[in-house]
Amino acid sequence: MPIHVTRQIPRPGEIFDLLHLKTPELNGRKRRLASALTIEDLRRIAKRRTPAAAFDYTDGAADDEISLARARQAFADVEFHPSILRDVSQVDTSTEIFGGPSAMPFGIAPTGFTRLMQTEGELAGATAAGKAGIPFALSTLGTTSIEDVRAANPHGRNWFQLYVMKQRKISYGLVERAAAAGFDTLFFTVDTPIAGARLRDKRNGFSIPPQISLSTIANAIPRPWWWWDFLTTPQLQFASLSSTGGTVGELLDSAMDPSISFEDLKEIRSLWPGKLVIKGVQNVEDSRALADLGVDGIVLSNHGGRQLDRAPVPFWLLPEVVREVGSDLEVAVDTGIMNGADVVACIAQGAKFTMVGRAYLYGLMAGGLEGVERMIEILSEQVIRTMKLLQVGSVAELRPEHVSQLTRLRPVHGADRRELTR
C-alpha cells in the first residue's frame, strides 16, 4: 500500500529561515586554513604553495623512505579500547615534561632550514608555541638565532637541539648562548654521525640558499608569492652559525661528526645547567646506559626516517623502553605523528611527551604563523576528542590497556629470532 505524504506550498518566510549564508572570507590565507581539517589537508595546501625542492626537503625521508612509511603505518595500526560511563565533560590535556609545564602532550620539534619553507620560519613556530602554552625546540641548523627565538617567545618554554660539531668550540658556544637566553632544555642529537641519503633532495638539486635555474624558474611560475617572500626578506642562513665562517656545505659537513662519543656527552653535561635530553635513541640497551649516566630524558626517534632507512619504528620501541627505564628518566617520542590520536596512543604506551616536525612545517608552508596556529589547533582538537571518546579525564589516566598495536609487522629480536630459525 503506498504511503500518503501530505504536501504544502512552502511560505517564503520558512525558506528564508533555512538559509544561513555566511559572509564570504576575503582573506585568502584565512580561507585556506579554515578549509584544513587535518594535518594532511595542511600538507596538500603546503604542496600547492611551495616549490618542489623546499616541499620535498620537508616531506621526504632517506633512501626508499621505508622508515617513515612504517612509522605512519604503525599509528594507522593502532586499535583503541575506550571505557564507558565516565564523566568527560572536561578533560585535562596538560602535562609536566623535562621540569616544566605544557598545555598539550606535544611540542614543536627542531627543524633545520626552516625559513626556506616559509619566510616567517622559526619566529612563527616559537610565537605559536608560546601562545598555545607548548614548548618550541630550535635546531642548531635553524634559520633564526637563539636570541631572536627567545624574543619571539619570551615567556614560553624554549628548547635547543644541539649537534656536536667537529669544531667543538662552536657547539660549546651554542650551549652557552642557549643557557644565557633562558632555554630550559638541551637536546643532544646522537643519530647523525653522517647525513642520510635524502634522494628527493639530490634529484631536486636542493641547495641552501636556493639556486635559480631553468627548472626552479619553471617550478616558481605558479608560486610567485614564495619567491617574492624569499627575495624581499633577509638572506637565508644558519642564524646560530652565521659568525663561524665557511660555506653552507662546509657548515653542514662540520655539523655531522662520526667521532662523537660518550665523552662528548660528559662535556656537554658539565656545560649545561638545565635539563639534558638525548635525542635519537633507537634501542633498549642505549636507553639503559643513558639512564645509568643520569640524563634527564631521551627522545625515541629515527630522525623522522631521514637518517638510516629501515631503522626501528619509535612507536614500536616505546613500550619496551618505558618498561626498562621509564621510572629512571622521562621518555618522549617523535617520527610519523600526523594526528592527535597518534599523540594519545604514544602517551597511553608510556611516553611522557611527543614532538611534531613535519606537521609543524606543513602548517608553516600553508600559512606562516596562522598556519602553525592552525596546526596546533587541529592536533589539540584531535587530542581532546580522542581522550573524550576513550573516556579518560586527563593525560595521566591514559594507560597501555587503552591501546593495541595490530601486528601487520612484528619486530623479532634476540631469542625470538633464534626460535624462528630452528
Buried (B, 14 or more C-beta within 10 A) or exposed (E): EEEEEEEEEEEEEEEEEEEEEEEEEEEEBEEBBEEBEBBBBBBBBBBEBBBBBBBBBBBBBBBEBBBBBBBBBBBEBBEBEEBEEEEBEEBEBBBEBBEBEBBBBBBBBBBBBBBBBBBBBBBBBBBBBBBBBBBBBBBBBBBBBBBBBBBBBEEBBBBBBBBBBBBBEBBBBBBEBBBEBBBBBBBBBBBBEEBBBBBBBEEBEBBBEBEEEEBBEEBBEEBEEBBEBBEEEEEBBBBBBEEBEEEBEEBBBBBBBEEBEEEBBEBBBEBBEBBBBBBBBBBBEBBBBBBEBEBBBBBBBBBBBBBBBEBBBBBBBBBBBBEBBBEBBBBBBBBBBBBBBBBBBBBBBBBBBBBBBBBBBBBBBBBBBBBBBBBBBBBBEBBBBBBBBBBBBBBEBBBEEBBEBEEEEEEEEEEEEEEEEE
